[in-house]
Amino acid sequence: MPGQFIDAEVWPEGSLEVLSQFEVDQLQSSGTGGLYPLLRRCMLAVLNSGSESDDARELFETYRDFEVGFIRQDRGLKVTLRNAPGEAFVDGKMIRGTRELLSAVLRDIVFTQNEVLDSGRFDLTASDGISNAVFHILRNAQLMKLPARVNLVVCWGGHAISREEYDYSKKVGYELGLRGLNVCTGCGPGAMKGPMKGATIGHAKQRNRGGRYVGITEPGIIAAESPNPIVNSLVIMPDMEKRLESFVRIGHGITVFPGGVGTAEEILYLLGVLLHPDNVGQPLPMIMTGPASAEPYFRKIDEFVGATLGAAAQQRYRIIIDDPAEVARQMKAGLKEVLEFRKKHSDAFYFNWRLRVDDEFQRPFVATHESMSALEIDEGLPTHKLAANLRRVFSGIVSGNVREDTAELIEENGPFEINGSQAIMSLLDDLLTGFVAQHRMKISHGDYDPCYVIK
């Protein structure tokens, strides 16, 4: 029911039907240590599934009277919603998939706060401790399926893509589904939804009733990229860095569709991880792909990677244009290499413990005017460290585009300033200018006003 507001009482579906008194108090509190603002933000995003807007402030203004509450009963916990988006209901009853995703929000918020951030069980200042925390959040979300198979393909790409690019991503997802491969994305619209939608048809044709459509997000972007309705396993990680680590730990291969700064951030993150000397020889197939019209986009990315990170980085991926079946065939072949490597080294299929993720890719980066201008962008850095700082540049721009708190900083103090060597700044300016010209920065509000300037 678009445009309508609904009041409802909902039983959690699938997880966390029972909460302690302490946990309920946490979720209802807006004070110090309280989780209500985070809960409200994530639940509203889930209820807004299918929205074409990527303006978080517009969402919160439209539903400024939205409220979440709880009723404790002998049979368990009931969630109350006031002034919820009508699109989440059919004939006054909440869509079951939406109810499952709401339960995932409860599960992840409670577990992350109490068992990871506040428990003292994990040393979140140490690389191994962070990876261990990522593992436990994903395990609690029941992503560690046994018996495990090497068949989960992570699909990255933009939410603000053209219809042609979206349809192409569906075709690739269809070919992946025909070959028994499951899909993991950032859970939002565009290139995150297309592969999942295509895979559902491929799975259906093969009578595969256990298809997995995993969505991994984080609180800072969930409102701008609401989970699409195909996601059947949603995980909310506490920050962007743990989200990115989740992708490369549980995914067996990566397919990249056209996108913008968020996609560039993901590419640089993965290349920076793979370029670490400890990861030489470890297979993780990466394919960049799109329709013929997207070839200039990928060539531009390839040129930027070659000029900044070198030929070794370019050798870690393939570019396949306008051939969905070939993408799926090559991915299937790449996963066979991953399977043999994991068997040879007695590694788990469900979580890549052997992959070295340096702490520079794990420490949360908060985009401010000071942190952005302080980034060291210079050819003299080791390539994996340069990749880490370039990733932070793109992360800051993503934050400026989609996070309402960062947008307010920019409105108050002007755009971020990005500094670095003249050669890399020229390459970066050229790349970002291309993104703006191709309307790859943002869906909402017509012309894009950059949240950055390059010095």
Backbone torsions as a table, in degrees:
resi	resn	phi	psi	omega
1	MET	NA	80.8	-176.1
2	PRO	-58.2	139.6	176.3
3	GLY	81.1	-5.3	-179.9
4	GLN	-98.3	159.7	177.6
5	PHE	-117.2	135.1	-173.6
6	ILE	-122.8	138.4	167.8
7	ASP	-102.3	135.3	-175.3
8	ALA	-153.3	158.8	170.1
9	GLU	-119.2	129.6	-170.4
10	VAL	-131.2	131.9	170.3
11	TRP	-81.1	133.5	174.2
12	PRO	-55.9	148.2	-175.8
13	GLU	-124.0	114.5	168.9
14	GLY	97.8	-25.6	-179.2
15	SER	-162.9	150.5	173.8
16	LEU	55.8	47.3	176.1
17	GLU	-70.9	-18.4	-177.1
18	VAL	-123.1	130.4	176.3
19	LEU	-125.3	151.0	175.0
20	SER	-76.6	164.3	177.0
21	GLN	-58.8	-40.9	179.9
22	PHE	-61.8	-43.8	-178.4
23	GLU	-66.2	-40.4	178.0
24	VAL	-63.9	-42.1	178.1
25	ASP	-61.2	-41.0	176.9
26	GLN	-58.7	-46.7	-175.6
27	LEU	-68.3	-26.0	-178.8
28	GLN	-90.3	-12.2	-174.5
29	SER	-91.4	137.1	175.1
30	SER	-102.2	-0.6	-178.2
31	GLY	-81.8	-168.4	-180.0
32	THR	-57.6	126.7	-178.5
33	GLY	83.3	-9.0	179.7
34	GLY	-77.4	150.1	-175.0
35	LEU	-108.5	2.4	-174.2
36	TYR	-59.9	-46.0	-179.9
37	PRO	-58.7	-40.8	178.4
38	LEU	-66.8	-44.0	178.5
39	LEU	-60.7	-47.3	-179.1
40	ARG	-61.4	-43.3	-179.1
41	ARG	-60.1	-49.3	-175.5
42	CYS	-71.6	-38.3	179.3
43	MET	-67.4	-39.8	177.7
44	LEU	-62.6	-39.5	178.1
45	ALA	-62.0	-43.4	179.2
46	VAL	-63.7	-43.3	180.0
47	LEU	-67.5	-20.3	-179.4
48	ASN	-92.8	15.2	-178.1
49	SER	-51.7	135.1	179.3
50	GLY	96.1	-4.4	-180.0
51	SER	-65.0	144.2	177.9
52	GLU	-92.7	-4.6	-178.6
53	SER	-89.3	145.0	173.1
54	ASP	-118.5	27.7	179.8
55	ASP	-103.6	101.5	-176.9
56	ALA	-64.0	-37.9	-178.7
57	ARG	-65.9	-36.1	176.4
58	GLU	-63.9	-41.4	178.2
59	LEU	-60.6	-48.8	-177.0
60	PHE	-68.6	-29.9	176.3
61	GLU	-71.3	-42.9	179.6
62	THR	-60.2	-39.9	-177.2
63	TYR	-112.6	43.4	-177.0
64	ARG	-65.1	-20.8	179.7
65	ASP	-96.7	7.8	179.5
66	PHE	-68.5	135.2	-179.0
67	GLU	-137.8	150.3	176.9
68	VAL	-122.4	138.3	176.5
69	GLY	-143.0	-179.2	-177.6
70	PHE	-137.6	145.0	172.5
71	ILE	-123.2	120.4	178.4
72	ARG	-91.1	125.1	179.2
73	GLN	-129.8	167.0	-179.9
74	ASP	-59.8	-31.5	-177.7
75	ARG	-83.2	-1.7	179.4
76	GLY	130.5	-155.2	-172.8
77	LEU	-104.6	135.9	174.7
78	LYS	-117.6	137.6	178.9
79	VAL	-96.9	133.4	176.6
80	THR	-108.0	140.1	-179.0
81	LEU	-127.1	133.7	175.4
82	ARG	-121.4	133.8	178.4
83	ASN	58.2	44.9	178.5
84	ALA	-83.0	154.4	178.0
85	PRO	-59.0	130.1	-178.5
86	GLY	-65.5	-22.2	-178.8
87	GLU	-62.7	-17.8	-178.3
88	ALA	-83.9	1.5	-174.4
89	PHE	-126.5	151.6	172.2
90	VAL	-126.2	118.4	-178.0
91	ASP	52.8	40.2	176.6
92	GLY	81.8	-1.1	-178.8
93	LYS	-113.8	133.3	-177.3
94	MET	-65.8	138.4	175.4
95	ILE	-59.4	135.9	-173.2
96	ARG	-61.5	-42.3	179.7
97	GLY	-60.5	-37.9	177.4
98	THR	-65.2	-39.7	178.3
99	ARG	-62.2	-38.8	177.4
100	GLU	-64.2	-40.9	-179.1
101	LEU	-68.9	-35.7	175.1
102	LEU	-60.9	-39.2	178.8
103	SER	-65.9	-36.0	177.4
104	ALA	-63.6	-36.6	176.2
105	VAL	-59.7	-49.2	178.2
106	LEU	-56.7	-50.8	-176.9
107	ARG	-56.3	-49.7	-173.2
108	ASP	-73.5	-37.5	179.9
109	ILE	-65.0	-46.3	-178.8
110	VAL	-66.4	-47.6	-176.7
111	PHE	-64.9	-46.2	-176.9
112	THR	-62.2	-44.1	-177.6
113	GLN	-67.8	-47.8	-171.2
114	ASN	-86.4	-36.5	-174.4
115	GLU	-97.5	-18.5	-177.5
116	VAL	-112.5	-56.4	-172.7
117	LEU	-78.5	-38.0	-173.1
118	ASP	-101.8	-12.3	-170.2
119	SER	-78.8	-25.1	-174.2
120	GLY	78.8	4.0	-179.6
121	ARG	-72.3	-25.7	-173.8
122	PHE	-119.6	133.0	175.7
123	ASP	-85.6	95.5	-176.0
124	LEU	-81.4	8.7	171.6
125	THR	-99.6	-7.0	-178.0
126	ALA	-113.8	144.0	-177.3
127	SER	-57.2	-48.3	-179.4
128	ASP	-62.8	-37.1	179.3
129	GLY	-65.3	-38.6	178.2
130	ILE	-65.6	-45.6	178.8
131	SER	-61.6	-38.1	178.5
132	ASN	-65.0	-38.9	177.4
133	ALA	-64.6	-42.9	177.3
134	VAL	-57.7	-45.1	179.6
135	PHE	-58.7	-46.9	-175.6
136	HIS	-67.7	-36.1	176.5
137	ILE	-64.6	-44.1	180.0
138	LEU	-67.9	-38.2	178.5
139	ARG	-66.2	-41.0	178.2
140	ASN	-62.6	-29.1	177.4
141	ALA	-82.1	3.6	176.0
142	GLN	64.6	36.3	175.6
143	LEU	-86.6	-13.2	-179.5
144	MET	-86.1	81.1	-176.2
145	LYS	-81.3	129.4	176.1
146	LEU	-119.6	140.6	-1.4
147	PRO	-70.9	134.6	-176.5
148	ALA	-77.1	148.4	175.5
149	ARG	-128.6	154.5	176.8
150	VAL	-90.5	85.5	-174.7
151	ASN	-150.7	16.6	-177.4
152	LEU	-101.6	115.5	-178.2
153	VAL	-104.4	120.2	175.7
154	VAL	-81.8	130.2	178.7
155	CYS	-116.4	120.3	177.7
156	TRP	-109.9	157.2	178.3
157	GLY	160.1	172.9	-172.2
158	GLY	-80.7	154.8	172.7
159	HIS	-85.6	-21.3	-178.0
160	ALA	-104.5	63.4	-178.2
161	ILE	-107.8	165.2	-180.0
162	SER	-74.7	165.1	177.8
163	ARG	-61.5	-38.9	179.3
164	GLU	-61.6	-43.3	179.8
165	GLU	-69.1	-36.4	177.1
166	TYR	-63.7	-46.1	179.4
167	ASP	-62.4	-36.5	178.3
168	TYR	-65.1	-41.0	179.5
169	SER	-63.7	-32.9	175.4
170	LYS	-65.3	-40.9	-180.0
171	LYS	-63.3	-40.8	177.8
172	VAL	-65.2	-44.3	177.2
173	GLY	-58.7	-39.2	177.6
174	TYR	-61.1	-45.0	-179.5
175	GLU	-67.1	-36.7	175.9
176	LEU	-64.0	-43.6	-179.5
177	GLY	-63.8	-38.3	177.5
178	LEU	-61.0	-27.7	-178.1
179	ARG	-96.6	14.7	174.6
180	GLY	76.4	18.4	-178.4
181	LEU	-95.2	142.2	177.6
182	ASN	-96.9	165.4	-170.9
183	VAL	-125.0	135.7	174.1
184	CYS	-126.8	130.0	179.2
185	THR	-136.8	-176.0	175.0
186	GLY	-76.1	1.0	169.2
187	CYS	83.5	-7.6	-175.8
188	GLY	-87.6	-156.0	-179.7
189	PRO	-84.6	-169.4	175.2
190	GLY	63.1	-128.5	-177.1
191	ALA	-70.9	-7.3	174.5
192	MET	-87.7	-28.9	179.8
193	LYS	-88.6	-41.1	-174.1
194	GLY	-53.2	-51.8	-179.6
195	PRO	-61.0	-36.5	178.0
196	MET	-65.4	-43.3	-178.6
197	LYS	-63.6	-42.2	177.3
198	GLY	-65.1	-40.6	-178.2
199	ALA	-64.2	-32.9	179.1
200	THR	-60.1	-37.2	179.4
201	ILE	-72.2	-43.7	177.6
202	GLY	-60.0	-42.4	178.2
203	HIS	-65.2	-41.0	-179.0
204	ALA	-63.4	-40.8	179.5
205	LYS	-64.2	-33.0	178.7
206	GLN	-89.4	5.7	-179.2
207	ARG	57.2	35.8	176.4
208	ASN	-91.0	102.1	-175.9
209	ARG	-91.1	2.6	-178.8
210	GLY	-111.1	28.6	-178.3
211	GLY	-60.8	137.5	-179.3
212	ARG	-109.1	130.4	179.9
213	TYR	-128.4	87.4	-170.9
214	VAL	-90.0	130.0	176.1
215	GLY	-117.6	126.8	179.6
216	ILE	-119.3	123.6	-177.7
217	THR	-136.4	-172.0	176.7
218	GLU	-151.7	157.4	-170.0
219	PRO	-58.6	-29.8	-175.9
220	GLY	-68.2	-25.8	-176.3
221	ILE	-118.0	-7.1	-172.6
222	ILE	-62.0	-33.6	-179.0
223	ALA	-70.2	-31.2	179.0
224	ALA	-85.6	-21.7	179.6
225	GLU	-130.8	71.3	-176.2
226	SER	-60.0	143.5	-178.9
227	PRO	-55.9	134.0	177.0
228	ASN	-76.8	157.5	-171.1
229	PRO	-72.0	-5.9	-179.1
230	ILE	-84.9	-23.1	-179.1
231	VAL	-54.7	125.4	174.9
232	ASN	-114.6	0.6	171.8
233	SER	-141.6	103.8	-178.8
234	LEU	-104.9	135.1	175.5
235	VAL	-130.4	130.7	176.5
236	ILE	-108.1	107.5	177.4
237	MET	-83.1	156.7	-173.8
238	PRO	-71.0	-22.5	179.9
239	ASP	-156.4	171.7	-175.6
240	MET	-62.7	-39.5	-176.7
241	GLU	-65.4	-40.8	177.8
242	LYS	-71.0	-30.9	174.0
243	ARG	-62.6	-47.7	-179.4
244	LEU	-64.7	-40.1	177.7
245	GLU	-63.8	-35.3	177.7
246	SER	-59.8	-43.9	180.0
247	PHE	-56.8	-49.5	-173.4
248	VAL	-79.5	-17.3	177.4
249	ARG	-82.3	-41.3	-176.2
250	ILE	-96.5	-20.6	179.7
251	GLY	-77.9	148.4	178.3
252	HIS	-104.2	-15.3	176.6
253	GLY	-160.5	159.3	-176.1
254	ILE	-125.6	128.0	171.5
255	THR	-114.3	130.2	-176.5
256	VAL	-115.6	122.8	175.7
257	PHE	-99.6	169.8	178.5
258	PRO	-57.1	147.9	179.9
259	GLY	-162.3	-150.0	179.9
260	GLY	-134.1	-131.8	-176.5
261	VAL	-69.0	-34.1	178.5
262	GLY	-63.9	-40.4	177.6
263	THR	-67.7	-40.2	177.0
264	ALA	-62.3	-38.3	176.5
265	GLU	-59.6	-45.4	-178.9
266	GLU	-64.4	-41.9	178.5
267	ILE	-61.2	-46.9	-178.3
268	LEU	-66.9	-35.0	176.1
269	TYR	-61.0	-51.4	-177.3
270	LEU	-63.6	-44.9	-179.6
271	LEU	-64.3	-39.8	178.2
272	GLY	-61.9	-40.0	177.3
273	VAL	-65.3	-47.1	-176.1
274	LEU	-68.7	-25.6	-179.1
275	LEU	-80.0	-9.1	177.7
276	HIS	-62.8	136.3	-177.0
277	PRO	-53.7	-31.3	-178.9
278	ASP	-70.8	-14.7	-176.9
279	ASN	-103.3	6.0	178.0
280	VAL	-61.7	129.6	177.3
281	GLY	91.1	-9.8	178.6
282	GLN	-83.9	122.2	-177.2
283	PRO	-77.6	133.7	170.4
284	LEU	-152.1	89.7	-172.9
285	PRO	-60.3	136.0	-179.9
286	MET	-133.6	122.9	-178.7
287	ILE	-125.3	125.1	171.5
288	MET	-95.7	132.4	-174.5
289	THR	-152.8	154.9	178.2
290	GLY	-175.6	176.2	175.6
291	PRO	-68.0	172.4	-177.2
292	ALA	-55.8	-34.6	-178.1
293	SER	-67.4	-18.1	-178.5
294	ALA	-91.5	-3.3	-176.9
295	GLU	-58.1	-43.3	178.4
296	PRO	-59.3	-34.6	178.9
297	TYR	-61.6	-49.3	-177.7
298	PHE	-70.9	-33.1	176.8
299	ARG	-64.7	-37.1	178.8
300	LYS	-65.3	-43.0	176.2
301	ILE	-60.6	-45.1	-178.6
302	ASP	-61.5	-42.5	178.5
303	GLU	-63.8	-41.6	179.8
304	PHE	-64.1	-45.1	179.3
305	VAL	-62.3	-44.6	-179.3
306	GLY	-62.6	-40.4	-176.9
307	ALA	-74.5	-26.2	-176.7
308	THR	-102.5	-42.7	-174.5
309	LEU	-108.1	-14.1	172.8
310	GLY	93.6	176.5	-175.7
311	ALA	-64.2	-32.0	-179.9
312	ALA	-60.8	-36.4	177.8
313	ALA	-69.7	-40.6	-180.0
314	GLN	-63.5	-27.9	-179.5
315	GLN	-74.4	-8.8	-178.6
316	ARG	-88.0	2.5	178.3
317	TYR	-146.5	163.6	172.9
318	ARG	-120.7	151.0	174.2
319	ILE	-113.5	120.5	178.6
320	ILE	-122.5	120.0	-174.9
321	ILE	-106.7	129.2	169.6
322	ASP	58.0	41.9	179.0
323	ASP	-149.2	78.1	-176.6
324	PRO	-58.2	-40.5	-178.4
325	ALA	-64.6	-39.1	179.6
326	GLU	-67.5	-36.1	175.6
327	VAL	-58.0	-47.3	-178.0
328	ALA	-66.9	-39.3	179.1
329	ARG	-64.1	-44.7	-179.1
330	GLN	-67.9	-36.4	177.6
331	MET	-66.3	-43.1	178.8
332	LYS	-59.5	-42.3	177.9
333	ALA	-64.9	-40.0	178.5
334	GLY	-64.7	-36.5	179.1
335	LEU	-68.3	-28.2	175.4
336	LYS	-64.2	-40.1	176.1
337	GLU	-63.1	-41.8	178.3
338	VAL	-60.8	-44.1	179.8
339	LEU	-59.7	-46.9	-179.0
340	GLU	-65.2	-38.7	179.0
341	PHE	-64.5	-45.3	-179.5
342	ARG	-64.2	-40.2	178.1
343	LYS	-63.7	-44.8	-177.7
344	LYS	-60.5	-38.3	-175.9
345	HIS	-100.9	9.7	179.2
346	SER	54.8	40.6	179.7
347	ASP	-90.1	155.1	175.3
348	ALA	-68.5	146.2	175.9
349	PHE	-81.8	-24.9	-170.8
350	TYR	-92.9	-10.7	-179.4
351	PHE	-158.1	124.8	-174.5
352	ASN	-85.4	87.2	179.4
353	TRP	-72.2	-27.8	-174.2
354	ARG	-71.5	-26.0	-178.0
355	LEU	-64.6	127.3	178.0
356	ARG	-86.9	118.0	174.4
357	VAL	-112.4	107.7	-176.0
358	ASP	-66.1	151.7	-175.8
359	ASP	-63.1	-19.7	176.6
360	GLU	-66.8	-19.8	176.4
361	PHE	-98.4	0.3	-176.6
362	GLN	-111.7	-29.4	-177.7
363	ARG	-69.2	126.3	179.5
364	PRO	-58.1	132.6	178.6
365	PHE	-106.0	117.8	178.3
366	VAL	-100.8	119.2	-175.9
367	ALA	-78.1	114.9	171.8
368	THR	-133.3	171.4	177.5
369	HIS	-61.8	-37.1	-179.3
370	GLU	-70.6	-46.7	-176.5
371	SER	-68.1	-35.0	-179.7
372	MET	-70.3	-43.3	-178.2
373	SER	-72.1	-20.5	-177.8
374	ALA	-85.9	-7.4	-178.5
375	LEU	-63.8	135.0	179.4
376	GLU	-91.6	114.0	-179.4
377	ILE	-121.9	97.9	-172.9
378	ASP	-150.3	143.4	-178.3
379	GLU	-63.9	-19.5	-177.4
380	GLY	-76.0	-10.8	179.5
381	LEU	-73.8	150.3	169.2
382	PRO	-55.5	145.8	-171.5
383	THR	-58.7	-39.3	-178.4
384	HIS	-70.0	-27.8	176.7
385	LYS	-76.4	-38.6	175.1
386	LEU	-61.9	-41.8	177.2
387	ALA	-60.1	-39.5	179.6
388	ALA	-61.7	-42.7	-178.6
389	ASN	-75.0	-35.9	174.4
390	LEU	-63.2	-38.9	177.1
391	ARG	-59.0	-41.0	-180.0
392	ARG	-65.9	-35.4	176.0
393	VAL	-57.2	-50.3	-178.3
394	PHE	-68.2	-34.5	177.6
395	SER	-61.7	-41.5	178.6
396	GLY	-64.7	-37.4	178.1
397	ILE	-68.8	-41.0	175.0
398	VAL	-57.2	-45.7	179.9
399	SER	-60.0	-42.5	178.6
400	GLY	-65.9	-28.7	-179.5
401	ASN	-79.3	-37.7	-167.5
402	VAL	-121.0	-19.0	-179.4
403	ARG	-90.9	128.5	-176.3
404	GLU	-68.1	-32.5	-179.7
405	ASP	-70.1	-37.7	178.1
406	THR	-70.3	-38.9	177.5
407	ALA	-60.1	-37.1	178.3
408	GLU	-66.9	-37.8	175.6
409	LEU	-59.1	-43.5	-177.6
410	ILE	-68.8	-37.6	177.1
411	GLU	-63.7	-35.3	-178.4
412	GLU	-78.5	-38.9	-169.3
413	ASN	-119.4	5.4	-179.5
414	GLY	86.8	177.9	-176.4
415	PRO	-69.3	157.5	173.7
416	PHE	-63.5	146.4	172.7
417	GLU	-105.0	128.9	-179.7
418	ILE	-112.5	122.6	-176.1
419	ASN	-117.2	156.3	176.5
420	GLY	170.1	-170.7	179.9
421	SER	-62.9	148.8	-175.6
422	GLN	-59.3	-40.7	-177.0
423	ALA	-64.2	-46.8	-177.4
424	ILE	-71.9	-35.9	178.2
425	MET	-63.5	-35.5	177.0
426	SER	-65.4	-43.5	178.0
427	LEU	-64.2	-42.2	-179.0
428	LEU	-65.7	-43.8	179.1
429	ASP	-60.9	-42.0	179.5
430	ASP	-62.9	-43.1	-179.3
431	LEU	-65.3	-47.3	-177.6
432	LEU	-68.7	-36.1	176.2
433	THR	-61.4	-38.8	176.4
434	GLY	-63.5	-41.0	177.7
435	PHE	-60.2	-43.0	-179.3
436	VAL	-65.1	-45.5	-178.6
437	ALA	-62.3	-32.2	-179.7
438	GLN	-89.6	7.6	178.4
439	HIS	57.9	43.9	-178.4
440	ARG	-103.8	9.6	-176.4
441	MET	-91.4	-41.1	-169.3
442	LYS	-164.6	146.6	178.9
443	ILE	-82.4	-48.4	-164.8
444	SER	-77.5	152.9	168.5
445	HIS	66.6	34.7	168.8
446	GLY	62.2	-125.8	-175.9
447	ASP	-60.5	141.5	-177.5
448	TYR	-90.1	128.6	175.8
449	ASP	-101.8	106.8	-173.4
450	PRO	-54.7	141.0	179.1
451	CYS	-94.3	16.5	-175.0
452	TYR	-148.0	159.2	166.4
453	VAL	-133.1	143.9	-179.5
454	ILE	-102.5	125.6	-177.6
455	LYS	-94.9	NA	NA
